[in-house]
Amino acid sequence: MSHTREDKLQALGRIIDTLDILRVQCPWDRKQTNESLRANTIEETYELSQALLEGSADEIRKELGDVLLHILFYAKIADEKGQFDIADVADALNAKLIFRHPHVFGSTEVTDAKDVVENWEQLKLKEKGGNKTVLSGVPRALPAIIKASRIQEKAANVGFDWEERHQVWDKVEEEIREVKSAAKENDSAHLEEEFGDLLFSVINAARLYGVNPDNALERTNAKFISRFNHVEKRAKESGRDMREMTLAEMDSLWNEAKEL
């Protein structure tokens, strides 16, 4: 169902009013701080991420609401401190979007989405007097796979990239050889370093071929869980303990799961 602009504004007004009331009358809401909410915000963001992967519109709507509540909550806390409010957040975002889209609101010309991304990164560097570095905008707290992807994307947007995407496979193969070589040594730190280099190169390959590595790995995680659960279930149905089964027996059930 699509609502009118006025309906949307009224709905946002209602949730803001509700939060104002809760902040005064609910003991739990009243005692929340930026610090106490932070862990919950991270959890809600991951739940939204999971809903997006699963593709359920109802779940996405629900999780978006949870994330929106946190955004409004942080703005409410800041408003109470006299720092800013949700209007300041929205106005700053609007100004940033207009500044970073000169091909829409200005005279800059682009030919495709790649040009838009490159312009976006260049404009970000111009903000705050041009004192930002290319990689300074990558949050330190990001999960490692997502962080690696963002690092590579930002470097590529200033031209630090392979001339042809197929060239990345030579790098991946080189890193595999180095991991195998390090595995023969008795140096765990060196092996960890080489595995890191290998993972970074595979993530880079995924980027070059238009694959989100975090989504890809999460889908593989889900697939493994589903198949492993099938093996465990079938073992229990036959009165067996998986730890007592041979690898061949488990492989047979695994192949059975793959056919489902």
VOGU-3710 file (C-alpha; in Angstrom, 3 decimals, decimal comma):
1> mshtredklq> 0,000/0,000/0,000  1,385/3,388/-1,004  0,672/6,369/1,249  0,607/10,032/0,337  3,416/12,354/1,372  1,128/13,836/4,026  0,317/10,361/5,374  4,023/9,581/5,653  4,768/12,828/7,489  1,866/12,241/9,891
11> algriidtld> 3,065/8,683/10,590  6,550/9,947/11,412  4,991/12,605/13,624  3,030/9,953/15,530  6,104/7,848/16,303  8,002/10,955/17,406  5,111/11,862/19,723  4,958/8,302/21,075  8,680/8,297/21,799  8,362/11,651/23,576
21> ilrvqcpwdr> 5,713/10,137/25,862  7,705/6,953/26,499  10,809/8,947/27,328  8,888/10,621/30,163  6,528/7,906/31,389  8,322/4,573/30,816  11,064/3,726/33,364  13,041/1,682/30,796  12,902/4,276/28,020  13,635/7,063/30,467
31> kqtneslran> 16,955/5,592/31,617  18,378/4,806/28,162  21,574/6,523/26,995  23,659/6,435/23,823  25,913/3,898/25,489  23,112/1,612/26,689  21,413/1,597/23,287  24,536/0,981/21,218  24,642/-2,812/21,524  20,933/-3,082/20,742
41> tieetyelsq> 21,393/-0,873/17,689  24,072/-3,203/16,351  21,791/-6,196/16,960  18,860/-4,505/15,197  21,072/-3,643/12,233  22,123/-7,268/11,862  18,500/-8,375/12,103  17,622/-5,957/9,296  20,521/-7,326/7,279  19,193/-10,866/7,751
51> allegsadei> 15,674/-9,818/6,735  17,053/-8,188/3,587  18,848/-11,404/2,656  15,732/-13,505/3,248  13,600/-11,097/1,224  10,427/-11,124/3,339  8,686/-7,763/2,942  6,941/-8,134/6,319  10,219/-8,858/8,119  12,020/-6,003/6,322
61> rkelgdvllh> 9,238/-3,599/7,318  9,423/-4,767/10,939  13,202/-4,501/11,166  13,239/-1,098/9,461  10,876/0,069/12,188  13,233/-1,180/14,888  16,187/0,618/13,295  14,110/3,786/12,835  13,245/3,728/16,528  16,929/3,765/17,408
71> ilfyakiade> 17,626/6,676/15,056  14,794/8,664/16,618  15,949/7,666/20,116  19,497/8,971/19,575  18,102/12,213/18,149  15,767/12,539/21,156  18,648/12,089/23,592  20,672/14,709/21,726  17,699/17,074/21,741  17,446/16,737/25,527
81> kgqfdiadva> 21,110/17,698/25,771  20,598/20,715/23,509  22,886/19,281/20,827  20,563/18,648/17,847  17,197/17,080/17,039  15,719/14,884/14,303  15,053/17,931/12,101  18,766/18,785/12,197  19,584/15,179/11,260  17,172/15,263/8,310
91> dalnaklifr> 18,317/18,700/7,106  21,983/17,700/7,246  21,238/14,512/5,308  19,245/16,427/2,699  22,040/18,950/2,224  24,603/16,150/1,882  22,530/14,304/-0,707  22,121/17,443/-2,796  25,854/18,218/-2,561  26,841/14,681/-3,527
101> hphvfgstev> 24,454/14,521/-6,501  25,597/17,415/-8,712  24,506/15,352/-11,753  20,928/15,737/-10,482  20,942/19,089/-8,693  23,811/20,734/-10,600  25,521/20,741/-13,989  27,791/17,709/-13,660  27,262/15,066/-16,336  27,553/11,308/-15,780
111> tdakdvvenw> 27,141/8,342/-18,098  26,482/5,494/-15,658  26,332/4,413/-12,015  30,135/3,963/-11,929  30,600/7,675/-12,646  28,159/8,487/-9,845  30,121/6,411/-7,319  33,450/7,940/-8,364  32,034/11,469/-8,085  30,528/10,579/-4,702
121> eqlklkekgg> 33,919/9,569/-3,316  35,624/12,662/-4,718  32,980/14,913/-3,198  33,369/13,200/0,174  37,067/14,071/0,088  36,181/17,735/-0,490  34,001/17,865/2,609  35,485/19,223/5,843  37,941/21,352/3,868  39,389/18,407/1,955
131> nktvlsgvpr> 41,230/17,072/5,013  39,869/13,542/4,738  41,951/10,717/3,327  40,570/8,180/0,866  40,179/5,431/3,476  39,292/7,582/6,483  35,584/7,068/5,887  35,768/3,304/6,474  34,454/2,682/10,020  36,953/0,808/12,176
141> alpaiikasr> 34,182/-1,215/13,816  32,892/-2,802/10,606  33,024/-6,607/10,392  36,234/-7,633/8,621  34,671/-8,855/5,356  32,555/-5,727/4,932  35,508/-3,529/5,895  37,736/-5,194/3,295  35,051/-4,633/0,650  34,708/-0,952/1,508
151> iqekaanvgf> 38,492/-0,450/1,554  38,785/-1,987/-1,900  35,827/-0,020/-3,275  37,229/3,275/-2,044  40,700/2,534/-3,396  39,199/1,546/-6,765  37,209/4,771/-6,936  40,442/6,780/-7,125  41,930/4,472/-9,763  43,808/1,986/-7,558
161> dweerhqvwd> 42,467/-1,143/-9,214  43,201/-3,861/-11,756  43,105/-2,795/-15,407  41,184/-5,980/-16,271  39,221/-7,892/-13,656  40,529/-11,298/-14,762  43,988/-10,210/-13,573  42,849/-10,677/-9,982  42,964/-14,475/-10,361  46,753/-14,412/-10,651
171> kveeeirevk> 46,809/-12,648/-7,290  44,403/-15,159/-5,738  46,524/-18,070/-6,983  49,682/-16,375/-5,702  48,127/-15,992/-2,254  47,039/-19,663/-2,242  50,626/-20,715/-2,948  51,891/-18,491/-0,139  49,361/-19,953/2,312  50,414/-23,488/1,381
181> saakendsah> 54,057/-22,542/1,846  53,396/-20,899/5,218  51,421/-23,965/6,349  54,641/-25,986/6,144  56,316/-23,691/8,665  55,917/-23,648/12,428  54,931/-19,979/12,508  51,270/-19,339/13,341  51,627/-15,561/12,982  52,965/-15,891/9,438
191> leeefgdllf> 50,231/-18,364/8,525  47,573/-16,015/9,877  49,037/-13,177/7,813  48,980/-15,252/4,634  45,411/-16,410/5,239  44,462/-12,745/5,677  46,086/-11,887/2,350  44,257/-14,771/0,672  40,886/-13,751/2,078  41,495/-10,130/1,055
201> svinaarlyg> 42,288/-11,197/-2,512  39,166/-13,401/-2,734  37,019/-10,534/-1,449  38,606/-8,328/-4,092  37,770/-10,881/-6,777  34,169/-10,980/-5,609  33,970/-7,182/-5,882  35,360/-7,198/-9,398  32,757/-9,739/-10,482  29,869/-7,886/-8,883
211> vnpdnalert> 29,362/-10,248/-5,936  28,828/-9,005/-2,386  31,157/-11,330/-0,428  29,356/-10,875/2,875  26,013/-11,825/1,329  27,637/-14,733/-0,515  29,239/-16,113/2,648  26,053/-15,692/4,672  24,067/-17,611/2,054  26,696/-20,365/2,183
221> nakfisrfnh> 26,464/-20,363/5,997  22,700/-20,823/5,742  23,111/-23,586/3,162  25,643/-25,428/5,329  23,416/-25,147/8,400  20,437/-26,517/6,476  22,376/-29,481/5,100  24,138/-30,238/8,373  20,816/-30,136/10,215  19,486/-32,663/7,702
231> vekrakesgr> 22,424/-34,987/8,348  21,912/-34,671/12,113  18,167/-35,268/11,811  18,584/-38,350/9,626  21,194/-39,751/11,985  18,838/-39,346/14,954  16,000/-40,951/13,006  18,165/-44,037/12,518  19,139/-44,072/16,194  22,734/-43,099/15,441
241> dmremtlaem> 25,054/-40,565/17,034  26,920/-38,547/14,404  30,148/-39,006/16,337  29,805/-42,742/15,854  29,193/-42,535/12,102  31,883/-42,882/9,466  32,691/-39,962/7,208  31,343/-41,972/4,262  28,003/-42,413/6,031  27,773/-38,704/6,777
251> dslwneakel> 28,783/-37,851/3,204  25,936/-40,023/1,956  23,426/-38,082/4,060  25,073/-34,812/3,015  24,565/-35,701/-0,650  20,984/-36,569/0,182  20,547/-33,097/1,678  21,975/-31,499/-1,463  19,177/-33,074/-3,495  16,438/-31,483/-1,380
//
